[in-house]
Amino acid sequence: MPRIRIRKYSWQLAPGHIRDIRRRVFIEEQGVPPELEWDATDDIADHYLAVLPDNTPVGVARLFGTLEETAHIGRMAILPEHRGQGIGEALLRQLMADAAGQFQEIRLSAQAHAVLFYQKSGFHLCSDAYQDAGIPHYDMRCLAPALAVAALADGDAPLVLERDERSWTFNDEPTMLALMDSLVGQARQRLWLYDRWLQHDLYDRFRFRELISALARRHRLSEVRLLIHDDTPLVKRRHQLVELLRRLPSKMELRLTHDDYPREEQPFLLVDRQGLLCRHDFDQPSGVAGFAHGGRAKLLAESYQRMWDAARPSLELRELPL
């Protein structure tokens, strides 16, 4: 890969090279109408320009944030004669590093041919295909940008379900929640959760609720199971997951473990057939997560099914008013 430098500008101070590269790639090469290419977001975004050591401009991108929680990457383009040299990857990683210090999530709209490129840097699909300016696109996101940035030097596709084969250890709650949300956000059909109870600081979070809701509504065979020991705290205090499962009873179910049936001594979460997050014990935010751990996930799923079959519904939650 050639050595490059990456410079950041406001739109008001951006050199003409940024406009020229976007015009060449999006308007002339891809046929995007000019009225769609130039928009109001340019005024609020940071604009990045990648240049070679001799100051030849070769690529651009923009980055802006919303609500101090989500960053958006867009208008990423490399000139045709400089593609395939790793410039786009370096530019993307610079944007991710800048966003990771401020935002919990990064989103982008990827052209269909570029999906794999973004997956290699830790982004996963979060929409079906749609047309934008006549070009097929997918929405993609990274729900743990700081973790992804730290891992990119070690291998491809960090935090991507069925692609990232490493074991992620965690010893603090923020890291655990980032891994948990990254897993749940990629679930296509199944999420099985086992814990002592649905702790509010772990599971009664807006983003977690929205990820569960999206999964439950995504597919007619979607399945969300919540298996816990004790429902007393849920009866005493409103919980977003409880409200959601009562609105989607055909997709979500909560059961209480049988006191006389053997129970796992560690809480865990299973996503589809390969994703898992296991804590060492019920009271500590430490454990391991995996995005392509099919063997262990299968063993935990078998244990979960046995506990689930012996469990009972929560009559107290069923009687609560919506």
C-alpha positions in Angstrom: 0.0 0.0 0.0 1.4 3.4 -0.8 2.0 5.8 2.0 -0.8 8.3 2.3 -1.6 11.3 4.5 -5.2 12.0 5.5 -6.3 15.6 6.1 -9.6 16.8 7.7 -11.5 19.9 6.7 -14.8 21.7 7.3 -16.9 22.1 4.1 -16.3 25.8 4.1 -12.5 25.4 4.1 -12.3 22.2 2.0 -10.1 22.3 -1.0 -11.6 21.8 -4.5 -10.0 18.3 -4.7 -12.8 17.0 -2.4 -15.5 18.2 -4.8 -13.6 17.1 -7.8 -13.1 13.5 -6.6 -16.8 13.2 -5.6 -17.8 14.6 -9.0 -15.6 12.2 -10.9 -16.6 9.1 -9.0 -20.3 9.6 -8.1 -21.6 11.9 -10.8 -19.5 11.0 -13.8 -18.6 7.4 -13.1 -21.7 6.2 -11.3 -24.4 8.5 -12.7 -25.6 10.0 -9.5 -27.7 13.2 -10.2 -25.8 16.3 -9.1 -28.8 17.4 -7.0 -28.5 14.3 -5.0 -24.8 14.3 -4.6 -24.5 17.8 -3.0 -26.7 18.1 0.2 -27.1 20.0 3.4 -25.1 17.4 5.3 -21.9 18.7 3.7 -22.2 21.8 5.8 -22.2 19.9 9.2 -19.8 17.1 8.3 -16.0 16.7 8.6 -14.5 16.0 5.2 -11.4 13.8 4.8 -8.9 13.9 1.9 -6.4 11.2 1.3 -3.2 12.3 -0.5 0.0 10.6 -1.7 3.4 11.7 -0.5 3.6 14.0 -3.5 0.3 15.6 -2.5 -1.7 13.9 -5.2 -5.3 13.7 -4.0 -6.7 10.1 -4.3 -9.7 9.7 -2.0 -12.4 11.4 0.1 -15.0 10.6 2.7 -17.1 12.5 5.2 -18.1 12.0 8.8 -20.9 13.5 10.9 -22.7 12.7 14.2 -26.2 12.7 15.4 -27.4 13.0 19.0 -23.9 12.4 20.3 -24.5 8.7 20.0 -24.2 7.7 16.3 -21.7 8.7 13.7 -22.3 8.5 10.0 -19.7 7.8 7.4 -20.6 8.7 3.8 -19.5 9.9 0.4 -16.4 7.6 0.5 -14.7 7.5 -2.9 -11.3 6.5 -4.3 -10.2 7.5 -7.8 -10.3 4.6 -10.2 -6.6 4.6 -10.9 -5.7 4.3 -7.2 -8.1 1.5 -6.2 -7.0 -1.9 -5.0 -4.0 -0.5 -3.1 -5.5 -0.3 0.4 -6.2 3.4 0.3 -9.9 3.0 1.0 -9.1 0.7 4.0 -6.7 3.2 5.5 -9.2 6.1 5.0 -12.0 4.1 6.6 -9.9 3.2 9.6 -9.0 6.8 10.1 -12.7 7.8 10.2 -13.5 4.9 12.5 -10.7 5.9 14.9 -11.9 9.5 15.0 -15.5 8.4 15.6 -14.7 5.8 18.2 -13.6 8.3 20.8 -17.0 10.1 20.7 -19.7 7.8 19.5 -21.1 4.4 20.5 -22.2 3.4 17.0 -21.1 4.1 13.4 -23.6 3.8 10.5 -23.1 4.0 6.8 -25.0 3.2 3.5 -22.9 0.8 1.5 -23.2 0.1 -2.2 -23.9 -3.6 -2.7 -20.4 -4.3 -4.2 -18.7 -2.7 -1.2 -20.4 -4.8 1.5 -17.5 -7.2 2.0 -15.1 -4.2 2.1 -16.9 -2.8 5.1 -17.4 -6.2 6.8 -13.7 -6.6 6.9 -13.5 -3.5 9.1 -16.2 -4.6 11.5 -19.5 -3.4 10.0 -22.5 -5.7 9.6 -25.7 -5.5 7.6 -28.8 -4.0 9.3 -31.2 -3.6 6.4 -32.5 -5.3 3.2 -31.3 -4.0 -0.1 -32.7 -0.7 -1.3 -32.2 1.7 -4.2 -30.4 5.0 -3.7 -29.8 7.1 -6.9 -30.6 3.9 -8.9 -27.8 2.0 -7.1 -28.4 -1.0 -4.8 -27.4 -0.2 -1.2 -27.5 -1.8 2.3 -27.4 0.0 5.6 -24.5 -1.2 7.8 -23.3 -0.4 11.3 -20.6 -1.0 13.8 -22.0 -1.2 17.4 -18.6 -1.3 19.1 -16.3 1.0 17.1 -13.6 1.3 19.8 -13.3 -2.5 20.0 -13.3 -2.8 16.3 -10.6 -0.2 15.8 -8.4 -1.9 18.5 -8.8 -5.3 16.8 -8.3 -4.3 13.2 -4.6 -4.8 13.3 -5.0 -8.4 14.3 -7.3 -9.7 11.6 -10.3 -9.3 9.3 -14.0 -8.8 10.2 -13.8 -8.0 13.9 -17.2 -8.4 15.6 -18.9 -9.8 12.5 -21.1 -12.8 13.2 -19.9 -16.1 11.6 -16.7 -14.4 10.4 -14.8 -13.3 13.5 -13.3 -16.4 15.0 -11.4 -14.9 17.9 -12.5 -15.1 21.6 -13.3 -11.7 23.1 -12.6 -11.5 26.8 -14.1 -8.7 28.9 -13.7 -7.6 32.5 -15.9 -4.4 32.7 -19.5 -3.6 32.0 -19.0 -1.1 29.0 -17.0 -3.7 27.1 -19.5 -6.4 27.9 -22.4 -4.3 26.8 -20.7 -3.3 23.5 -20.1 -7.0 22.7 -23.6 -8.0 23.7 -25.2 -5.3 21.5 -22.9 -6.2 18.6 -24.1 -9.8 18.8 -27.8 -9.1 19.3 -27.7 -6.5 16.5 -26.7 -9.2 14.1 -29.2 -11.9 15.1 -31.2 -13.1 12.1 -33.6 -15.5 13.8 -32.7 -16.7 17.3 -31.8 -15.1 20.6 -31.8 -17.1 23.8 -30.9 -15.4 27.1 -30.3 -17.1 30.4 -29.7 -15.1 33.6 -30.7 -15.0 37.3 -33.0 -12.1 36.5 -33.2 -9.3 33.9 -30.9 -6.7 35.5 -32.0 -3.2 34.6 -28.5 -2.0 34.0 -27.9 -4.8 31.5 -31.2 -5.4 29.8 -33.4 -2.5 30.5 -31.6 -0.2 28.0 -33.2 1.6 25.1 -30.7 0.4 22.5 -30.9 -3.2 23.7 -34.7 -3.0 23.6 -34.6 -1.7 20.0 -32.3 -4.4 18.9 -34.5 -7.1 20.4 -37.6 -5.4 18.9 -36.0 -5.4 15.4 -35.1 -9.1 15.7 -38.6 -10.1 16.9 -40.2 -8.2 14.0 -37.7 -9.2 11.3 -38.9 -12.7 10.3 -41.9 -14.8 10.9 -39.7 -17.5 12.5 -37.9 -15.0 14.8 -37.6 -16.4 18.3 -36.6 -14.5 21.5 -36.4 -16.6 24.7 -35.8 -15.1 28.2 -35.0 -17.7 30.8 -34.5 -16.4 34.4 -34.6 -17.6 38.0 -36.7 -14.8 39.5 -39.3 -12.5 38.2 -40.0 -10.6 41.4 -37.9 -7.5 40.4 -39.7 -7.3 37.1 -43.1 -7.3 38.8 -42.0 -4.5 41.1 -40.5 -2.2 38.5 -41.4 -1.5 34.8 -38.9 -3.1 32.4 -38.7 -2.4 28.7 -38.2 -6.0 27.7 -41.2 -7.1 29.7 -43.4 -4.5 27.9 -42.0 -5.6 24.6 -42.6 -9.3 25.1 -46.2 -8.6 26.1 -46.7 -6.8 22.9 -45.1 -9.5 20.8 -46.2 -12.7 22.5 -45.8 -14.8 19.3 -42.2 -13.9 19.0 -41.0 -13.5 22.6 -41.4 -15.6 25.6 -40.2 -15.5 29.2 -40.0 -18.6 31.5 -38.8 -19.2 35.0 -36.4 -22.1 35.7 -37.5 -25.1 37.7 -36.1 -25.0 41.2 -35.6 -28.8 41.3 -34.1 -29.1 37.8 -30.3 -28.7 37.3 -29.4 -25.2 36.2 -26.4 -23.7 34.6 -24.2 -21.8 37.1 -23.2 -19.1 34.6 -25.4 -16.7 32.7 -25.1 -16.7 28.9 -26.7 -15.3 25.7 -26.9 -17.2 22.4 -27.3 -15.6 19.0 -28.4 -17.8 16.0 -26.0 -20.8 15.8 -22.6 -19.3 16.3 -22.8 -16.2 18.5 -22.4 -16.3 22.3 -21.6 -14.2 25.4 -20.9 -16.0 28.6 -20.2 -14.4 32.0 -18.1 -16.2 34.6 -20.8 -15.6 37.3 -24.1 -13.9 37.8 -22.7 -10.9 39.6 -19.6 -9.8 37.7 -19.2 -8.3 34.2 -16.4 -10.6 33.2 -16.4 -13.5 30.7 -16.0 -14.3 27.0 -17.8 -13.6 23.8 -17.6 -15.2 20.4 -19.0 -14.5 17.0 -18.1 -17.8 15.3 -18.1 -20.3 18.1 -20.5 -22.9 16.7 -19.2 -25.8 18.8 -19.6 -24.2 22.2 -22.9 -22.5 21.1 -24.3 -25.9 20.2 -23.5 -27.3 23.7 -25.0 -24.3 25.5 -28.1 -24.5 23.3 -28.6 -28.1 24.3 -28.3 -27.2 28.0 -30.6 -24.2 27.4 -33.3 -26.4 25.7 -33.3 -28.8 28.7 -33.8 -26.0 31.2 -36.4 -24.4 29.0 -38.5 -27.6 28.7 -38.6 -27.9 32.5 -39.3 -24.2 33.0 -42.7 -22.5 33.6 -44.3 -19.2 32.4 -44.5 -16.2 34.7 -48.1 -15.8 35.8 -47.3 -12.6 37.7 -46.0 -10.9 34.6 -48.9 -12.1 32.5 -51.3 -10.4 34.8 -49.6 -7.0 34.8 -51.4 -4.2 32.9 -49.8 -2.9 29.7 
